[in-house]
């Protein structure tokens, strides 16, 4: 597996997880059929691609990137789609998450592809 395909798999897992989590809000306790189906299908896709990523990268690093980027994207989707706002400390925290993902990818010797 190449470095590019590993990051494509990871990116696909992240986007699928963001779609699933966004649809989860609309499920209303899994009582709405279409949002529930979207949630289940996209979580399945997310975990499938996450498992492919784990063939080439350490679990902790993959999970850190997946969850960190996912958190930031979910916050962005929630802001745009659901009109949920974030205060200054939340934005600072999200910035630190982004910085952490960048540091891990650029400087960690654990990320060897």
trRosetta pair geometry for C-beta under 8 A, 3 or more apart (Angstrom, degrees):
i j d omega theta_ij theta_ji phi_ij phi_ji
1 5 5.3 -122 -167 83 82 121
1 6 5.6 97 142 -62 116 90
1 52 7.8 161 -117 170 150 88
1 55 6.1 104 -3 98 151 116
1 56 4.7 -106 82 -66 131 134
1 113 7.9 -83 105 -161 89 99
2 5 4.7 92 55 10 83 99
2 6 6.9 -140 95 -8 43 87
2 113 7.5 60 168 156 38 117
3 6 5.6 -55 -150 34 32 115
3 7 6.5 23 157 -11 66 106
3 113 3.8 112 -97 111 88 143
4 7 6.1 -62 -151 41 30 103
4 8 6.2 31 151 -21 66 107
5 8 5.3 -51 -143 37 36 115
5 9 6.3 40 155 -21 66 101
6 9 5.8 -53 -152 35 29 111
6 10 6.4 26 151 -15 63 107
6 53 5.8 99 -165 -133 75 71
6 56 4.5 -99 -105 79 129 147
6 57 6.2 120 -176 -30 132 110
6 113 5.6 -139 29 -129 155 134
7 10 5.4 -50 -141 40 37 113
7 11 6.0 41 155 -21 67 104
8 11 5.7 -52 -144 38 29 112
8 12 6.3 32 153 -21 62 106
9 12 5.7 -55 -148 36 29 112
9 13 6.4 32 152 -20 63 105
9 49 4.7 -172 -171 -170 75 90
9 50 7.9 166 150 -74 96 20
9 52 4.5 -119 -156 96 145 116
9 53 4.6 -176 108 -66 116 83
10 13 5.6 -52 -149 34 32 114
10 14 6.4 33 152 -20 65 104
10 49 7.2 -179 -79 145 20 103
10 50 7.5 69 -118 -108 58 56
10 53 4.5 93 -73 -110 82 144
10 57 7.6 14 -69 21 131 149
10 62 6.6 -135 -112 -143 116 87
10 65 6.4 5 -179 108 137 131
10 66 6.6 -119 -161 -78 91 88
11 14 5.6 -53 -148 35 32 112
11 15 6.3 28 156 -15 66 106
12 15 6.0 -55 -144 39 30 107
12 16 6.1 29 157 -18 65 109
12 45 7.4 -99 154 157 98 102
12 49 4.5 -133 93 -143 107 165
13 16 5.9 -58 -145 39 26 110
13 17 6.2 27 156 -20 63 109
13 45 7.7 -168 -112 130 51 70
13 46 4.9 89 -160 -158 66 61
13 47 7.5 100 -140 -65 104 16
13 48 7.8 -161 -99 68 92 55
13 49 3.8 -154 -64 93 86 108
13 50 4.2 119 -143 -59 147 74
13 53 6.3 -77 -7 -12 146 134
13 66 6.1 -41 112 -124 120 117
14 17 5.8 -58 -149 36 28 110
14 18 6.4 28 154 -20 64 106
14 46 7.6 110 -56 -136 12 99
14 65 7.9 -79 -72 133 128 84
14 66 5.8 -151 -83 -138 87 65
14 69 5.1 -18 -142 99 145 121
14 70 5.4 -141 -147 -71 84 83
14 73 6.8 110 161 12 104 152
15 18 5.7 -53 -148 35 32 112
15 19 6.5 33 153 -18 65 104
15 73 7.8 -105 -102 171 52 166
16 19 5.7 -53 -150 36 32 111
16 20 6.2 32 152 -18 66 108
16 42 4.7 -171 -173 -171 79 82
16 43 7.4 163 143 -82 100 18
16 45 4.1 -137 -145 99 150 108
16 46 3.8 -163 98 -68 110 77
16 49 6.6 130 16 25 140 131
17 20 5.6 -54 -144 39 32 112
17 21 6.1 29 158 -17 66 108
17 42 7.3 174 -79 144 21 98
17 43 7.0 64 -112 -111 63 59
17 46 4.0 103 -62 -131 78 147
17 66 7.1 82 9 -179 160 98
17 70 5.2 -35 101 -121 129 130
18 21 5.9 -54 -141 40 28 107
18 22 6.2 31 156 -20 62 108
18 70 6.0 -157 -67 -141 85 76
18 73 4.6 -54 -104 117 142 126
18 74 5.7 -150 -129 -71 84 72
18 77 6.2 147 179 -22 107 148
19 22 5.8 -58 -148 37 27 112
19 23 6.3 23 155 -15 64 109
19 38 7.1 -107 151 166 98 103
19 42 4.5 -123 92 -152 107 158
20 23 5.8 -59 -148 40 29 108
20 24 6.3 44 149 -37 63 101
20 38 7.2 -174 -112 134 55 73
20 39 5.0 91 -160 -147 76 54
20 40 7.8 144 -136 -22 110 11
20 41 7.8 -162 -96 72 100 54
20 42 3.6 -163 -64 95 91 108
20 43 4.3 126 -152 -54 159 73
20 45 7.9 -179 -49 48 121 95
20 46 6.0 -88 3 -15 140 135
21 24 5.2 -39 -149 17 35 123
21 25 7.6 44 154 -23 58 89
21 39 8.0 94 -69 -130 20 91
21 70 7.5 103 0 -180 150 109
21 74 5.5 -37 103 -111 142 123
22 25 6.4 -46 -170 18 36 109
22 26 7.7 20 142 -4 61 105
22 74 7.2 -160 -63 -129 81 78
22 77 5.2 -78 -92 147 124 147
22 78 7.9 -150 -110 -66 86 67
22 81 6.6 39 -152 70 120 164
23 26 5.6 -62 -161 42 48 109
23 27 6.7 68 142 -45 72 92
23 35 4.7 180 -178 -159 88 80
23 36 8.0 -169 146 -60 110 15
23 38 4.1 -139 -141 101 161 117
23 39 4.5 -152 100 -65 113 77
23 42 6.8 121 21 30 136 137
24 27 5.5 -34 -156 1 39 121
24 35 7.5 161 -84 161 14 106
24 39 4.9 102 -77 -119 69 129
25 82 6.8 -45 134 -85 165 142
26 32 6.3 -78 141 71 78 152
26 35 3.9 -149 100 -115 101 152
27 30 5.1 -4 167 -78 121 41
27 31 7.0 116 159 31 66 56
27 32 5.5 -156 -148 47 37 97
27 35 4.5 -148 -77 112 59 115
27 36 4.9 95 -131 -75 106 72
27 39 5.8 -16 -63 -21 130 149
28 31 4.9 -59 98 47 97 105
28 32 5.3 80 33 -15 103 107
28 35 7.7 87 8 66 77 143
30 36 4.9 82 -143 -110 70 124
31 36 7.8 161 38 -49 18 129
32 35 4.6 35 98 33 118 109
32 36 6.0 163 83 -20 60 94
33 36 5.8 -67 -148 39 23 112
33 37 6.3 22 160 -20 65 108
34 37 5.8 -53 -146 35 30 110
34 38 6.4 30 156 -17 64 105
35 38 5.5 -53 -145 38 35 113
35 39 6.1 40 154 -24 66 105
36 39 5.6 -52 -148 34 30 114
36 40 6.4 25 157 -15 64 107
37 40 6.0 -57 -146 39 29 107
37 41 6.1 25 159 -15 66 111
38 41 6.1 -59 -143 40 26 107
38 42 6.0 11 165 -7 64 115
39 42 6.4 -70 -145 44 20 99
39 43 6.2 18 161 -16 63 111
40 43 6.0 -56 -143 37 26 108
40 44 6.4 30 156 -21 62 107
41 44 5.7 -58 -154 35 29 114
41 45 6.5 28 150 -17 65 105
42 45 5.3 -45 -143 37 40 114
42 46 6.2 47 153 -25 66 102
43 46 5.4 -50 -145 35 34 116
43 47 6.3 26 159 -13 67 105
44 47 6.2 -59 -146 41 27 102
44 48 6.2 31 154 -23 63 108
45 48 5.7 -55 -146 34 29 114
45 49 6.4 17 161 -8 65 108
46 49 6.4 -66 -152 43 25 100
46 50 6.1 27 152 -22 64 112
47 50 5.2 -50 -139 38 35 117
47 51 6.3 40 158 -24 65 101
48 51 5.9 -56 -156 32 27 110
48 52 6.9 26 148 -17 61 103
49 52 5.4 -47 -149 33 40 114
49 53 6.5 46 151 -22 66 101
50 53 5.6 -52 -152 33 34 115
50 54 6.6 38 150 -25 64 104
50 62 6.9 123 -161 157 82 124
50 66 6.3 43 -117 -111 111 156
51 54 5.6 -50 -150 29 35 116
51 55 7.6 51 149 -32 58 89
52 55 6.0 -38 -170 7 41 115
53 56 6.6 -80 -170 45 42 94
53 57 5.8 -26 162 33 83 114
53 62 5.2 141 124 -136 118 130
53 66 7.9 149 79 -65 159 121
54 57 6.7 -81 -116 62 32 73
54 59 6.0 29 -133 -92 109 72
54 62 5.7 -105 -85 20 71 171
56 113 5.8 39 163 -127 117 87
57 61 5.4 -107 166 84 108 117
57 62 4.8 130 98 -61 118 101
57 111 6.5 -2 -136 -129 108 70
57 113 6.9 -24 -76 -82 89 93
58 61 4.6 79 68 12 93 107
58 62 6.8 -168 88 -8 44 89
58 110 5.4 -61 23 175 142 105
58 111 7.8 -106 23 -83 99 49
59 62 5.8 -61 -145 39 27 109
59 63 6.0 20 162 -15 66 111
60 63 6.0 -58 -141 40 26 106
60 64 6.1 30 157 -22 63 109
60 110 7.6 -45 76 167 107 151
61 64 5.7 -55 -147 35 28 113
61 65 6.4 22 158 -13 64 106
61 104 6.3 168 -141 173 90 126
61 108 6.8 178 -114 112 123 153
61 110 5.2 178 -61 121 134 119
61 111 5.6 175 -170 -77 153 84
62 65 6.1 -61 -151 39 28 105
62 66 5.9 25 156 -18 66 114
63 66 5.5 -55 -137 42 30 112
63 67 5.8 20 167 -11 67 111
64 67 6.4 -59 -138 42 20 100
64 68 5.8 17 164 -16 60 117
64 100 7.5 -108 173 137 114 113
64 101 7.2 176 136 -101 90 74
64 104 6.2 167 110 -96 137 173
65 68 6.0 -61 -139 41 23 109
65 69 6.0 11 169 -7 64 113
65 101 5.5 102 -121 -138 69 102
65 104 6.8 -141 -69 91 91 139
65 105 7.1 82 -100 -63 124 104
66 69 6.7 -61 -141 43 17 99
66 70 5.9 18 158 -20 57 119
67 70 5.5 -60 -141 42 27 116
67 71 6.2 35 158 -27 65 103
68 71 5.9 -51 -151 27 27 111
68 72 6.8 19 155 -12 61 105
68 97 4.7 -179 -155 179 94 100
68 98 7.4 161 161 -78 110 35
68 100 6.2 -135 -129 83 151 111
68 101 4.6 -178 108 -64 144 114
69 72 5.8 -56 -152 39 35 109
69 73 6.2 29 153 -15 69 110
69 101 6.0 97 -56 -116 86 163
70 73 5.8 -59 -143 42 29 107
70 74 6.0 30 159 -20 67 108
71 74 5.9 -56 -144 37 26 109
71 75 6.4 27 155 -19 62 106
71 94 7.2 -155 123 -120 102 85
71 97 6.0 -85 78 -178 129 166
72 75 5.8 -55 -153 35 30 112
72 76 6.6 29 150 -18 64 105
72 94 5.3 120 -110 -164 85 103
72 97 5.9 -171 -56 95 106 128
72 98 5.9 77 -88 -67 155 94
73 76 5.5 -53 -149 36 36 113
73 77 6.2 35 153 -17 68 104
74 77 5.7 -52 -143 39 33 110
74 78 6.1 35 155 -21 65 107
75 78 5.7 -54 -144 38 29 113
75 79 6.3 33 154 -23 63 105
75 86 6.2 33 -171 -61 117 142
75 90 7.5 177 -142 159 139 114
75 94 5.9 -99 56 -103 165 142
76 79 5.7 -53 -149 33 30 113
76 80 6.4 14 158 -6 65 109
77 80 6.1 -63 -143 45 29 100
77 81 5.2 -4 173 9 71 123
77 82 7.6 51 131 3 70 97
78 81 6.6 -56 -109 53 19 91
78 82 4.8 -36 -154 44 60 118
78 84 4.3 -32 154 47 101 125
79 82 7.7 11 -25 56 10 75
79 83 7.5 29 -171 -128 35 17
79 84 5.9 -86 -85 70 44 68
79 85 6.7 75 -125 -104 86 38
79 86 6.6 -53 -84 -8 117 101
86 90 3.9 -125 -170 95 100 133
86 91 5.4 126 121 -55 120 80
86 94 7.3 7 176 -13 160 137
87 90 5.2 98 54 10 64 104
87 91 7.3 -126 105 -4 33 92
88 91 5.7 -57 -147 37 33 111
88 92 6.3 35 155 -20 67 104
89 92 5.5 -51 -146 35 35 113
89 93 6.3 38 154 -20 65 105
90 93 5.6 -54 -150 37 31 114
90 94 6.4 31 152 -18 65 105
91 94 5.7 -52 -146 37 33 111
91 95 6.4 38 152 -22 63 104
92 95 5.5 -54 -152 34 32 115
92 96 6.5 32 150 -19 64 103
93 96 5.6 -53 -151 34 33 111
93 97 6.6 38 149 -21 64 100
94 97 5.4 -46 -151 30 37 115
94 98 6.6 38 150 -17 65 101
95 98 5.7 -52 -151 36 34 112
95 99 6.3 36 150 -19 66 106
96 99 5.4 -50 -144 38 35 115
96 100 6.2 42 153 -24 64 103
97 100 5.6 -53 -150 33 30 114
97 101 6.6 30 153 -17 64 102
98 101 5.9 -54 -151 34 32 109
98 102 6.4 32 151 -18 65 106
99 102 5.7 -56 -150 37 32 113
99 103 6.3 34 153 -21 67 106
100 103 5.7 -52 -144 35 31 111
100 104 6.4 31 157 -19 64 105
101 104 5.9 -54 -148 36 30 112
101 105 6.4 22 157 -13 64 111
102 105 6.0 -63 -148 41 28 106
102 106 5.9 9 163 -6 67 116
103 106 6.3 -66 -136 46 24 99
103 107 5.5 -34 -175 31 64 118
103 108 7.4 81 133 -34 67 93
104 107 7.3 -75 -114 53 10 76
104 108 4.7 -2 -159 -11 56 135
104 110 7.7 -43 -164 61 89 113
104 111 6.6 107 153 -33 78 130
105 108 7.2 7 -50 28 12 103
105 111 6.0 0 -127 19 45 178
108 111 5.0 82 85 2 103 97
109 112 6.8 14 174 -53 58 105
